Amino acid sequence: MVCLTRERYEACLEFLNKALTITQHSNALKAVTYNNLACYYRRVGKVRTALDFLKKALNIEIQVDKPQSLADTHLNLCAVLS
């Protein structure tokens, strides 16, 4: 996410794709990664893709006992939908 704030979009996407691979076995971390991917796609103007990742994150988080980023997901959904 540091790369995203510094507008290093290629590096950001590369790190997020690595994170997807690393988080295969953790739904909670996968949801956070989906949230971060949504932030990336929103920033580069691909709002529909951002929304798709947020929906994936939300689907995971409603199934987890103690979701870590449920509030973040809802805030990101608001930002994308607005």
C-alpha positions, 0 to 999 in steps of 0.5 A, spaced: 500 500 500 506 504 500 507 503 493 500 505 491 500 512 495 507 513 492 503 512 485 508 506 484 502 502 480 506 496 477 510 495 484 503 495 488 500 490 483 506 486 483 506 485 491 498 485 491 499 479 486 504 476 491 500 477 497 494 473 494 498 467 493 501 467 500 494 468 503 491 462 500 490 459 506 488 464 510 481 467 509 482 473 513 488 475 510 485 474 503 479 479 505 484 484 507 488 483 500 482 483 496 480 490 500 487 492 498 486 490 491 480 494 490 483 500 493 489 499 487 483 498 482 479 504 484 486 508 484 487 506 477 480 508 475 477 501 474 471 501 479 468 495 476 474 491 478 474 494 485 467 493 486 468 485 484 474 485 489 470 488 495 464 483 494 469 478 494 472 481 501 465 482 504 463 474 502 469 472 506 468 476 512 461 475 513 463 467 514 469 469 519 468 469 526 472 475 528 473 479 521 479 484 521 477 488 516 469 488 515 469 496 517 474 497 512 470 493 507 464 497 508 468 504 508 471 502 501 464 500 498 461 506 500 467 510 496 467 506 490 459 506 490 459 514 491 
